[in-house]
């Protein structure tokens, strides 16, 4: 059972708290790794409360790698975790589906060093989770309540998280390509929004980058079946886009997956401009260092169910409760 960061928990009305969840049954799939091209099987199974997401390398005797910020080894073209020299790559799409569908505790059994890329989105993982079913557990779900704005920036790339009473993401991307340009998308992570708006959005890349990436031993498993491949004037895929703004939606998919390494949902608003895996890791590390910027709270139902107000109130409902406690 992974350790949680020490904090004072808000102990609200227990009947109004969201419960932790796990899977109702085990599910599995197989495929190849995007960067390594290795064949891999992945199996999702239920886990006790307060377990979080724990990867188990079944090819190495069930060696466990917890999905935490501390486990991040590198995050260039994918997020890679490592514990005592044992690595696991490209975890972000699976973690995005788990967090996006509101699953808190899962063992993830993997028999190789990379999570399968499947079709380049999180749709298959989301369908697996829905097939397995989601069941409540006895303990309250915990959330990271943002108290102060924290920002991380590199040049014209930036990402921040600020106070809010629900998990919300605003994302902007800007690529000089006729199919992309400037795209913006906002998401509140509730009421099935992940499955409707985000899960099917695929990863993408550019033909002019392929040779250099392969020289770096990357994208060896990449193909038109698992990525959108963009030419200078269009795309190689004949199937077309799943959304007009599929590119920015996939960036939000990556943000959700990477920030799942915090170990719990966020009560706050994430704003990202031209961000990527390195930016996400930088924000998480800075946020956790700034102990005054957050608290861990038992998650009240209002944080998921309350509608978005037309005018931002000066103090969120969750923070009002904390101030009164």
Secondary structure, DSSP 8 states (H G I E B T S, - for coil): -------------GGGB-EEEEESS-EEEEEEBTTT--EEEEEEEE--TT--EEEEEGGGTTEEEE-SGGGEEE-SSS-EEEETTEEEB--HHHHHHHHHTT--BEEEEESSSB-B-TTSSSHHHHHHHHHH-EEEEEEE-EEEEE-S-EEEEETTEEEEEEE-SSEEEEEEEEESSTTTEEEEEEEE--TTHIIIIITT---EEEHHHHHHHHHTT--TT--TTTSEEE-SSSBS-SS--SSTTHHHHHHHHHHHHHHGGGSSEEEEEEEEES--HHHHHHHHHHHHH-GGGEEEEE-BTHHHHS---SS--SS-HHHHHHHH-
